């Protein structure tokens, strides 16, 4: 279940908040693969957030900040130190239920629209994600995340969107070593969209423009520069 409240004052100030509970069942891979455990329990969670938004200068500038807090019971994580129930000779661990965990932090953003056809947005997230049972960082979650997005329409039917994401202080585990810190990295993407008519859009997307070499999971490669295009209707 989830509930949310929001109130907008005449000054352009909005207060907002929400509270919710949830659960996530283990996947078939987490249950029955060589790294799985058929006795895994469903992950349960509850959390809330409170925030404030402010519009300034007739919506040319907007500011926002939100605090969030989430708690988890039986969170499903991959543990490289756990003995593998299916392949006892395989040293790379298995999926387990954590006793309890939390994620909390602050999200802040600034949006600026100097022109009707140009908007810029910067957002920052500070995240403290901890396995409370083991007192270790939860894996694969950046402690700090910066995102810059610039959207520009040189004419009515064409839109260009550039975004850059900087992920800082990410931890992972591999082959028995807990909480290895991965290399910080920055990814930049560009999307070009042409609106042929109200029903058809042509688009092209360049991912990882500067061909950054990085890891999201310790020991696994990621995509280099990549171009794809398509039609949406």
C-alpha positions as CSV (number, residue, x, y, z in Angstrom):
1,X,0.0,0.0,0.0
2,X,1.0,3.6,-0.5
3,X,-0.4,7.0,0.4
4,X,0.8,10.5,-0.6
5,X,-0.2,14.1,0.3
6,X,0.7,17.3,-1.5
7,X,-0.3,21.0,-0.9
8,X,0.5,23.9,-3.1
9,X,0.5,27.5,-1.6
10,X,-0.2,30.6,-3.6
11,X,3.5,31.5,-3.3
12,X,4.5,28.6,-5.6
13,X,5.6,26.5,-2.6
14,X,4.6,22.9,-2.5
15,X,4.9,20.6,0.5
16,X,4.7,16.8,-0.2
17,X,5.1,13.5,1.5
18,X,4.3,9.9,1.2
19,X,4.4,6.6,3.1
20,X,4.3,3.1,1.7
21,X,4.9,-0.6,2.3
22,X,5.8,-3.3,-0.1
23,X,7.4,-6.7,-0.8
24,X,9.4,-8.3,-3.6
25,X,9.4,-12.0,-4.2
26,X,12.7,-13.7,-5.2
27,X,13.1,-14.4,-8.9
28,X,13.4,-17.9,-10.4
29,X,17.1,-17.3,-10.9
30,X,17.6,-16.3,-7.3
31,X,15.7,-19.4,-6.2
32,X,16.8,-22.2,-8.6
33,X,20.1,-21.2,-10.3
34,X,23.5,-22.5,-9.2
35,X,23.7,-19.3,-7.1
36,X,20.2,-19.6,-5.8
37,X,18.5,-20.8,-2.7
38,X,15.0,-22.3,-2.9
39,X,14.3,-21.3,0.8
40,X,14.7,-17.5,0.1
41,X,11.9,-15.4,1.7
42,X,10.2,-12.5,0.1
43,X,11.8,-9.1,0.7
44,X,9.6,-6.8,2.8
45,X,9.9,-3.0,3.1
46,X,8.4,0.2,4.4
47,X,9.4,3.8,3.9
48,X,8.5,7.5,3.8
49,X,9.7,10.7,2.2
50,X,9.0,14.4,2.8
51,X,9.9,17.2,0.5
52,X,9.6,20.8,-0.5
53,X,9.4,22.4,-4.0
54,X,9.6,26.1,-4.8
55,X,8.8,27.9,-8.1
56,X,10.5,31.2,-8.8
57,X,10.4,33.9,-11.5
58,X,7.2,32.6,-13.1
59,X,8.5,29.0,-13.2
60,X,11.7,29.9,-15.0
61,X,13.5,28.5,-11.9
62,X,12.4,25.7,-9.6
63,X,14.1,24.2,-6.6
64,X,13.3,21.0,-4.8
65,X,14.6,18.9,-1.9
66,X,13.4,15.6,-0.5
67,X,14.4,13.4,2.5
68,X,13.7,9.7,2.2
69,X,14.0,6.8,4.6
70,X,13.4,3.1,3.8
71,X,13.8,-0.1,5.9
72,X,14.0,-3.6,4.6
73,X,13.6,-7.0,6.2
74,X,14.9,-10.1,4.5
75,X,16.4,-8.0,1.7
76,X,17.7,-10.3,-1.1
77,X,21.3,-9.6,-1.9
78,X,24.2,-11.6,-3.5
79,X,26.8,-12.5,-0.9
80,X,30.2,-13.6,-2.2
81,X,31.1,-14.9,1.3
82,X,28.1,-17.3,1.6
83,X,28.7,-21.0,1.0
84,X,27.0,-22.1,-2.1
85,X,24.2,-24.7,-1.5
86,X,24.3,-26.2,-4.9
87,X,28.0,-26.1,-5.9
88,X,30.1,-26.5,-2.7
89,X,33.3,-26.3,-4.7
90,X,32.2,-23.0,-6.3
91,X,33.7,-20.1,-4.3
92,X,31.7,-17.2,-5.6
93,X,28.7,-17.2,-3.2
94,X,25.0,-17.1,-3.5
95,X,21.8,-15.1,-3.0
96,X,20.8,-14.7,0.7
97,X,18.3,-12.8,2.9
98,X,19.8,-10.0,4.9
99,X,18.4,-9.6,8.4
100,X,17.6,-5.9,8.1
101,X,18.8,-3.0,6.0
102,X,18.1,0.6,5.4
103,X,18.5,3.3,2.7
104,X,18.1,6.9,3.6
105,X,19.3,10.2,2.1
106,X,18.5,13.4,0.4
107,X,17.6,14.3,-3.2
108,X,17.9,17.9,-4.4
109,X,17.3,19.4,-7.8
110,X,17.4,22.7,-9.7
111,X,15.5,23.3,-12.9
112,X,16.2,26.4,-15.0
113,X,14.3,27.4,-18.2
114,X,15.9,30.5,-19.6
115,X,14.0,30.1,-22.9
116,X,10.8,28.4,-23.9
117,X,12.8,25.9,-26.0
118,X,15.7,25.4,-23.6
119,X,15.7,23.7,-20.1
120,X,18.5,22.6,-17.8
121,X,18.2,20.4,-14.8
122,X,20.7,19.4,-12.1
123,X,20.0,16.8,-9.5
124,X,22.0,15.4,-6.6
125,X,21.3,12.3,-4.5
126,X,23.1,11.4,-1.3
127,X,22.4,7.8,-0.3
128,X,23.4,6.0,2.8
129,X,22.6,2.3,2.2
130,X,23.6,-0.1,4.9
131,X,23.2,-3.8,5.8
132,X,22.4,-3.3,9.5
133,X,23.1,-6.9,10.4
134,X,26.7,-7.0,9.0
135,X,27.3,-3.2,9.3
136,X,28.4,-3.1,5.6
137,X,27.5,-0.9,2.7
138,X,24.8,-2.4,0.5
139,X,26.3,-3.2,-2.8
140,X,25.9,-1.5,-6.2
141,X,24.3,1.7,-4.9
142,X,26.3,4.9,-5.4
143,X,26.7,7.0,-2.3
144,X,26.6,10.2,-4.4
145,X,24.9,10.7,-7.7
146,X,25.0,13.8,-9.9
147,X,22.8,14.2,-13.0
148,X,22.8,17.1,-15.5
149,X,20.2,17.2,-18.2
150,X,20.0,19.8,-21.0
151,X,17.0,19.8,-23.4
152,X,16.9,22.1,-26.5
153,X,14.5,22.4,-29.4
154,X,16.1,24.4,-32.2
155,X,12.8,24.3,-34.0
156,X,9.4,22.8,-33.3
157,X,9.8,19.3,-34.7
158,X,13.4,18.7,-33.4
159,X,14.5,18.0,-29.8
160,X,18.0,17.4,-28.5
161,X,18.6,16.0,-25.0
162,X,22.0,15.6,-23.4
163,X,22.5,14.0,-20.0
164,X,25.5,13.3,-17.9
165,X,25.5,11.1,-14.8
166,X,28.3,10.9,-12.3
167,X,28.3,8.0,-9.8
168,X,30.6,8.2,-6.8
169,X,31.5,5.7,-4.1
170,X,30.0,2.4,-5.2
171,X,30.7,-0.8,-3.3
172,X,30.5,-4.4,-4.5
173,X,31.8,-7.8,-3.4
174,X,33.5,-10.6,-5.4
175,X,35.3,-13.9,-4.7
176,X,35.1,-13.6,-0.9
177,X,36.1,-9.9,-0.6
178,X,33.3,-7.8,0.9
179,X,32.8,-4.1,0.2
180,X,35.3,-3.5,-2.5
181,X,35.0,0.1,-3.8
182,X,34.5,0.3,-7.6
183,X,35.9,3.1,-9.7
184,X,33.8,6.3,-9.9
185,X,32.5,6.9,-13.4
186,X,30.7,9.4,-15.6
187,X,28.3,8.5,-18.4
188,X,27.1,10.9,-21.1
189,X,24.3,10.3,-23.5
190,X,22.6,12.2,-26.3
191,X,19.1,11.7,-27.7
192,X,17.9,13.3,-31.0
193,X,14.1,13.2,-31.7
194,X,12.3,14.3,-34.8
195,X,8.5,14.6,-34.6
196,X,7.3,13.8,-38.0
197,X,3.7,14.3,-37.0
198,X,1.5,13.6,-34.0
199,X,1.7,9.9,-34.5
200,X,5.3,9.2,-35.6
201,X,8.7,10.1,-34.0
202,X,12.1,9.2,-35.4
203,X,14.9,9.1,-32.7
204,X,18.6,8.3,-32.4
205,X,20.4,7.7,-29.1
206,X,24.1,7.7,-28.5
207,X,25.0,6.1,-25.1
208,X,28.4,6.5,-23.4
209,X,29.4,9.2,-25.8
210,X,33.0,9.4,-24.5
211,X,33.5,5.6,-24.4
212,X,34.0,5.5,-20.6
213,X,35.4,2.2,-19.3
214,X,33.5,1.4,-16.0
215,X,32.0,-1.4,-14.0
216,X,28.5,-1.6,-12.4
217,X,29.2,-5.1,-11.1
218,X,32.7,-6.1,-9.9
219,X,34.3,-8.4,-12.5
220,X,31.7,-7.8,-15.3
221,X,32.2,-5.6,-18.4
222,X,29.7,-2.9,-19.5
223,X,28.8,-1.5,-22.9
224,X,31.2,0.9,-24.6
225,X,30.0,3.7,-26.9
226,X,26.7,2.6,-28.5
227,X,24.4,4.0,-31.1
228,X,20.9,3.0,-31.8
229,X,17.9,4.5,-33.6
230,X,14.3,3.8,-34.2
231,X,10.7,4.9,-34.8
232,X,8.0,5.4,-32.3
233,X,4.3,5.6,-33.1
